[in-house]
Amino acid sequence: MASPLTRPGFADTLDSSFRTIFYKTYADAPFVYDSIFNILSSDKQSEKDSSISGLGKWTKSTEGGAVTYDEAIQAYDTSYTHNVWKSGIQITRELYDDDQFNVIRKLPADLAVSASRTVETAAADVFNNGFTSGGGGYSPFTAGDAVALFSASHPRADGGTVISNTSTMDLAEDSLETAIVAMRSTVDDRGELRPIRANTLLAPVELEKEAMILMKTDGRVGTGNNDINPYKGQFTIKIWDYLTSSTAWFLLDTSGHQLNFFWRVRPEVDQDKAAETHIAKWIGYLRFSVGWSAWRGVWGSKGDNS
């Protein structure tokens, strides 16, 4: 447990001979998670999702012939358990009062900023560890089909051929086309065609230049032919500072994917003053869960050509 902040530890803030003491001289990164995930609320300790396959194609019949009845298939269940996150800071009354630069007094407000970083990190973890079954430390999560979010072996509920939504191709025109075609060829748990039309390219900072060139250039990239760029204006580009791989990139259909973020308790910061010691405590609390109920609607590449 961290000790309270005291005057000996922050002597510079008490010395008015300093012209200034810098604190938070730059803006924090804007939220991205809420433009990627479905943001939902919960009033329970956990949430459960399930799915049912669609129906198959109609059967050719004859005049007066009998109807062939179809049936749906129960697919996979997914559970979301809301994790608790806490943080706090302790400051002595003397340090708070004697601060000459108003920087110590800003520290409690920074709990809200650190909460936002926690949320962004946990949400990005779904992608950062999306190629590994079980997820990462911030959001350990595996959906109902028991494989990673981005996998070459997603099972079908009817026992049919497994399906892939992943590759290792780097971000380039040919690999982008391969991903688009793969998503348009998606089938459901009955093996019926369910084309997915991606509308968002998600990438790390290291791929921002390549993403902009691919998506915003008038002509085709890397060729002298007078061909149009068929991808110009077709995708929203999302660059996320919290993505940890410098090569991985993702396509999403944000209108229909099942990437979900459940708020159980949004960030709260309370103050507690100890009467005897005059040490003030600011305590932060929040609860949420993040994950996915189905893999269809997202596609990911490690981008390392492995």
C-alpha positions as CSV (number, residue, x, y, z in Angstrom):
1,M,0.0,0.0,0.0
2,A,1.3,3.4,-1.0
3,S,2.1,5.9,1.8
4,P,0.4,9.3,2.0
5,L,2.0,12.1,0.1
6,T,3.8,14.4,2.5
7,R,5.7,17.7,2.4
8,P,9.2,16.1,2.5
9,G,8.5,14.1,-0.5
10,F,7.3,17.1,-2.6
11,A,9.4,19.9,-1.2
12,D,9.6,21.6,-4.6
13,T,5.9,22.3,-4.5
14,L,6.4,24.4,-1.3
15,D,9.2,26.5,-2.7
16,S,7.9,29.7,-4.4
17,S,11.3,30.4,-5.9
18,F,10.5,27.9,-8.7
19,R,9.0,29.7,-11.7
20,T,6.7,26.7,-12.4
21,I,6.3,23.0,-11.8
22,F,5.0,21.1,-14.8
23,Y,2.0,18.7,-14.4
24,K,-0.2,17.4,-17.2
25,T,1.1,19.8,-20.0
26,Y,-0.4,17.6,-22.7
27,A,-3.9,16.3,-23.5
28,D,-4.8,12.7,-22.8
29,A,-5.6,10.4,-25.7
30,P,-9.3,10.5,-26.7
31,F,-11.6,7.6,-26.0
32,V,-11.7,5.0,-28.7
33,Y,-13.3,2.0,-27.0
34,D,-16.8,3.5,-27.2
35,S,-16.6,3.8,-31.0
36,I,-15.5,0.1,-31.3
37,F,-17.6,-1.8,-28.8
38,N,-21.3,-2.0,-28.2
39,I,-21.7,0.0,-24.9
40,L,-24.2,-1.6,-22.6
41,S,-25.4,-1.2,-19.0
42,S,-26.0,-4.0,-16.5
43,D,-27.7,-4.1,-13.1
44,K,-26.6,-7.7,-12.3
45,Q,-23.4,-9.4,-11.1
46,S,-22.9,-10.9,-14.6
47,E,-24.5,-11.1,-18.0
48,K,-25.1,-14.1,-20.4
49,D,-25.6,-14.1,-24.1
50,S,-26.6,-16.9,-26.4
51,S,-27.3,-17.4,-30.1
52,I,-29.4,-19.5,-32.4
53,S,-28.5,-20.4,-36.0
54,G,-30.7,-19.2,-38.8
55,L,-32.8,-21.4,-41.0
56,G,-31.6,-23.2,-44.1
57,K,-32.7,-22.7,-47.7
58,W,-36.2,-23.7,-48.8
59,T,-36.7,-27.1,-50.3
60,K,-38.1,-27.5,-53.8
61,S,-41.5,-29.0,-53.8
62,T,-44.4,-30.0,-56.2
63,E,-48.0,-29.1,-56.5
64,G,-49.8,-30.5,-53.5
65,G,-46.5,-31.7,-52.1
66,A,-45.8,-31.8,-48.4
67,V,-43.9,-29.1,-46.6
68,T,-40.3,-29.9,-45.4
69,Y,-40.0,-28.4,-42.0
70,D,-36.7,-26.8,-40.9
71,E,-35.3,-26.2,-37.4
72,A,-32.9,-23.8,-35.8
73,I,-29.8,-24.9,-33.9
74,Q,-28.9,-23.7,-30.4
75,A,-25.4,-22.3,-30.7
76,Y,-22.9,-21.1,-28.0
77,D,-23.4,-19.3,-24.7
78,T,-21.1,-16.5,-23.4
79,S,-20.8,-15.1,-19.9
80,Y,-19.6,-11.7,-18.8
81,T,-18.5,-11.3,-15.2
82,H,-18.0,-7.7,-14.1
83,N,-14.6,-7.0,-12.7
84,V,-14.0,-4.5,-9.8
85,W,-11.3,-1.9,-10.2
86,K,-10.1,0.4,-7.5
87,S,-7.4,3.1,-6.9
88,G,-6.8,5.9,-4.5
89,I,-4.5,8.6,-3.3
90,Q,-3.6,10.0,0.2
91,I,-2.4,13.5,0.8
92,T,-1.6,15.2,4.2
93,R,-3.4,18.4,5.0
94,E,-0.1,20.3,5.3
95,L,1.0,19.3,1.8
96,Y,-2.4,20.2,0.3
97,D,-2.4,23.6,2.1
98,D,1.2,24.6,1.4
99,D,1.3,23.7,-2.3
100,Q,2.5,26.9,-4.1
101,F,1.7,25.7,-7.6
102,N,-1.7,24.1,-7.3
103,V,-0.3,20.8,-8.6
104,I,-1.0,18.6,-5.6
105,R,-4.6,19.7,-5.6
106,K,-4.9,18.4,-9.2
107,L,-3.9,14.9,-8.3
108,P,-7.3,13.7,-7.0
109,A,-8.9,14.7,-10.3
110,D,-6.3,12.6,-12.1
111,L,-8.0,9.5,-10.6
112,A,-10.7,10.0,-13.3
113,V,-8.0,10.2,-16.0
114,S,-6.4,7.0,-14.7
115,A,-9.8,5.3,-14.7
116,S,-10.2,6.1,-18.4
117,R,-6.8,4.7,-19.1
118,T,-7.8,1.5,-17.3
119,V,-11.0,1.2,-19.4
120,E,-9.1,1.8,-22.7
121,T,-6.4,-0.7,-21.8
122,A,-9.0,-3.4,-20.8
123,A,-11.0,-2.9,-24.0
124,A,-7.9,-2.9,-26.2
125,D,-6.8,-6.1,-24.5
126,V,-9.6,-7.9,-26.4
127,F,-7.6,-7.1,-29.6
128,N,-4.1,-7.2,-28.1
129,N,-4.7,-10.8,-26.9
130,G,-7.3,-11.7,-29.5
131,F,-5.2,-14.3,-31.2
132,T,-4.7,-16.2,-27.9
133,S,-7.5,-18.3,-26.3
134,G,-8.2,-16.9,-22.8
135,G,-7.2,-13.3,-23.5
136,G,-4.9,-11.2,-21.5
137,G,-4.5,-9.9,-17.9
138,Y,-6.9,-7.0,-18.1
139,S,-9.8,-8.9,-19.7
140,P,-9.2,-12.7,-19.7
141,F,-12.0,-13.8,-21.9
142,T,-13.0,-16.7,-24.2
143,A,-16.4,-16.8,-25.8
144,G,-18.7,-19.7,-26.0
145,D,-17.0,-21.5,-28.9
146,A,-13.8,-21.9,-26.7
147,V,-11.3,-20.5,-29.2
148,A,-9.6,-17.1,-29.6
149,L,-11.5,-14.2,-31.0
150,F,-9.3,-14.3,-34.1
151,S,-8.9,-18.0,-35.0
152,A,-8.6,-20.3,-38.0
153,S,-10.7,-22.9,-36.2
154,H,-14.1,-21.4,-35.2
155,P,-16.4,-24.4,-34.8
156,R,-19.9,-24.5,-36.3
157,A,-22.8,-25.5,-34.1
158,D,-24.0,-28.0,-36.7
159,G,-20.5,-29.7,-36.6
160,G,-19.6,-28.5,-40.1
161,T,-16.3,-27.3,-41.4
162,V,-14.5,-24.9,-39.1
163,I,-14.2,-21.2,-40.1
164,S,-11.4,-18.7,-40.1
165,N,-11.4,-15.0,-39.4
166,T,-7.6,-14.5,-39.2
167,S,-4.3,-14.4,-41.1
168,T,-0.8,-13.2,-40.7
169,M,-0.7,-10.9,-43.7
170,D,0.7,-7.4,-43.4
171,L,-1.5,-4.4,-44.2
172,A,-1.4,-3.9,-47.9
173,E,-3.8,-3.8,-50.8
174,D,-3.7,-7.5,-51.6
175,S,-4.2,-8.6,-48.0
176,L,-7.0,-6.1,-47.5
177,E,-8.8,-7.6,-50.5
178,T,-8.3,-11.1,-49.0
179,A,-9.8,-10.0,-45.7
180,I,-12.8,-8.3,-47.4
181,V,-13.5,-11.4,-49.5
182,A,-13.2,-13.7,-46.5
183,M,-15.7,-11.6,-44.5
184,R,-18.1,-11.5,-47.5
185,S,-17.9,-15.3,-47.6
186,T,-18.8,-15.8,-43.9
187,V,-21.3,-18.6,-43.2
188,D,-23.5,-19.1,-40.2
189,D,-23.7,-22.2,-37.9
190,R,-25.8,-23.9,-40.5
191,G,-23.3,-23.3,-43.3
192,E,-25.6,-20.7,-44.9
193,L,-23.9,-17.6,-46.4
194,R,-24.0,-14.6,-44.2
195,P,-21.9,-11.9,-45.9
196,I,-20.2,-9.5,-43.5
197,R,-19.5,-6.0,-44.9
198,A,-16.7,-4.4,-43.0
199,N,-16.9,-0.6,-42.5
200,T,-13.9,0.1,-40.2
201,L,-10.2,-0.5,-40.3
202,L,-8.6,-0.6,-36.8
203,A,-4.9,-0.2,-36.6
204,P,-2.1,0.8,-34.2
205,V,-0.2,4.1,-34.5
206,E,2.6,2.4,-36.4
207,L,0.3,1.5,-39.3
208,E,-1.5,4.9,-39.4
209,K,0.5,6.0,-42.5
210,E,-0.2,2.8,-44.4
211,A,-3.9,2.9,-43.5
212,M,-4.2,6.5,-44.7
213,I,-2.4,5.8,-48.0
214,L,-4.6,2.7,-48.6
215,M,-7.9,4.4,-47.8
216,K,-7.4,8.0,-48.9
217,T,-5.3,7.9,-52.1
218,D,-7.3,8.5,-55.3
219,G,-5.5,5.9,-57.4
220,R,-4.3,2.4,-56.6
221,V,-1.3,2.3,-54.3
222,G,2.1,1.2,-55.7
223,T,1.1,1.1,-59.4
224,G,1.5,3.5,-62.3
225,N,-1.7,2.4,-64.0
226,N,-4.5,4.9,-64.1
227,D,-6.8,2.7,-61.9
228,I,-9.1,4.1,-59.2
229,N,-8.7,3.2,-55.6
230,P,-11.8,1.0,-54.9
231,Y,-11.3,1.4,-51.1
232,K,-11.2,5.2,-50.9
233,G,-14.1,6.3,-48.6
234,Q,-15.2,2.8,-48.0
235,F,-13.8,2.5,-44.5
236,T,-13.6,4.5,-41.3
237,I,-10.0,4.5,-40.0
238,K,-9.6,4.0,-36.3
239,I,-6.1,4.4,-34.9
240,W,-5.9,3.2,-31.3
241,D,-2.9,4.2,-29.1
242,Y,-3.6,1.3,-26.8
243,L,-3.0,-1.4,-29.4
244,T,0.3,-3.0,-28.5
245,S,1.3,-4.8,-31.6
246,S,3.0,-2.7,-34.3
247,T,1.9,-5.0,-37.1
248,A,-1.6,-6.4,-36.2
249,W,-4.6,-4.8,-37.9
250,F,-8.4,-5.5,-37.9
251,L,-11.5,-5.1,-40.0
252,L,-14.9,-4.6,-38.3
253,D,-18.5,-4.3,-39.2
254,T,-19.5,-1.9,-36.4
255,S,-23.2,-2.2,-37.3
256,G,-23.5,-5.8,-36.4
257,H,-20.6,-7.3,-34.5
258,Q,-20.9,-8.7,-31.0
259,L,-18.0,-6.9,-29.2
260,N,-19.6,-5.8,-26.0
261,F,-18.6,-3.6,-23.1
262,F,-20.9,-3.8,-20.0
263,W,-20.9,-0.9,-17.5
264,R,-22.0,-2.2,-14.1
265,V,-20.7,0.9,-12.2
266,R,-19.2,3.9,-14.0
267,P,-16.2,5.5,-12.3
268,E,-16.8,7.1,-8.9
269,V,-14.4,9.1,-6.8
270,D,-15.2,9.7,-3.1
271,Q,-13.3,11.6,-0.4
272,D,-12.6,10.4,3.1
273,K,-11.0,12.8,5.7
274,A,-9.3,11.2,8.7
275,A,-10.1,13.6,11.6
276,E,-7.1,12.6,13.8
277,T,-4.4,12.6,11.2
278,H,-5.7,15.1,8.7
279,I,-4.8,12.8,5.9
280,A,-7.3,13.1,3.1
281,K,-8.1,10.0,1.0
282,W,-9.6,10.0,-2.5
283,I,-10.9,6.6,-3.4
284,G,-11.9,5.5,-6.9
285,Y,-14.2,2.6,-7.8
286,L,-15.6,1.1,-11.0
287,R,-17.0,-2.2,-12.4
288,F,-17.3,-3.4,-15.9
289,S,-16.8,-6.4,-18.2
290,V,-15.7,-6.5,-21.8
291,G,-15.5,-9.3,-24.4
292,W,-17.4,-10.8,-27.3
293,S,-20.5,-13.0,-27.8
294,A,-19.7,-14.0,-31.3
295,W,-16.7,-13.7,-33.7
296,R,-18.6,-12.9,-36.8
297,G,-18.3,-9.3,-37.8
298,V,-14.6,-8.9,-37.0
299,W,-11.5,-10.1,-38.7
300,G,-7.9,-9.8,-37.6
301,S,-4.4,-10.3,-38.9
302,K,-1.2,-10.5,-36.9
303,G,0.4,-8.6,-39.7
304,D,3.8,-10.2,-39.2
305,N,3.8,-12.6,-42.2
306,S,4.6,-15.5,-39.9
